[in-house]
Amino acid sequence: RSPLLAWLGVQAQRAEQGGDLEEAARLRRRIEMTQGSAPSVKAPAKDPK
């Protein structure tokens, strides 16, 4: 994982320096997923009938 995280970090830094904030954010999310600290996603609430 370490080489992948290092590469993703460099790519995110390059994207930020190049002004591509959307790509940088995408890479940061990918880093979080790789580290296992991705934000939890809640399932939509069901309507009680």
Phi and psi in degrees as a GROMACS rama.xvg file:
@    title "Ramachandran Plot"
@    xaxis  label "Phi"
@    yaxis  label "Psi"
@TYPE xy
-57.8284  -45.2775  SER-2
-62.0716  -39.0968  PRO-3
-63.9896  -45.3955  LEU-4
-63.341  -39.2448  LEU-5
-63.5338  -44.879  ALA-6
-63.9069  -45.0872  TRP-7
-62.1816  -39.1828  LEU-8
-62.7914  -42.2509  GLY-9
-65.2701  -42.8331  VAL-10
-63.2504  -40.7577  GLN-11
-64.4079  -41.4452  ALA-12
-63.9972  -41.9676  GLN-13
-64.931  -39.8748  ARG-14
-63.458  -43.0155  ALA-15
-62.6568  -44.5326  GLU-16
-65.8688  -30.063  GLN-17
-84.5868  -2.39652  GLY-18
86.8528  5.80416  GLY-19
-91.95  78.238  ASP-20
-68.9317  -30.0528  LEU-21
-65.3269  -44.6817  GLU-22
-65.9095  -39.7333  GLU-23
-61.7363  -42.0729  ALA-24
-64.995  -40.1505  ALA-25
-61.7307  -42.9486  ARG-26
-66.9924  -38.5872  LEU-27
-63.7023  -39.5985  ARG-28
-63.7613  -38.6035  ARG-29
-66.1222  -37.4397  ARG-30
-61.4335  -45.3819  ILE-31
-61.1038  -42.0046  GLU-32
-63.5657  -41.4093  MET-33
-65.939  -35.3795  THR-34
-77.8221  -12.3878  GLN-35
84.0936  16.803  GLY-36
-114.521  33.7312  SER-37
-67.6137  143.6  ALA-38
-62.4902  140.68  PRO-39
-73.8234  143.657  SER-40
-109.186  126.399  VAL-41
-87.8778  142.837  LYS-42
-71.9566  146.167  ALA-43
-62.9078  143.968  PRO-44
-70.3407  140.967  ALA-45
-89.7772  145.171  LYS-46
-77.0762  121.131  ASP-47
-73.7233  133.266  PRO-48
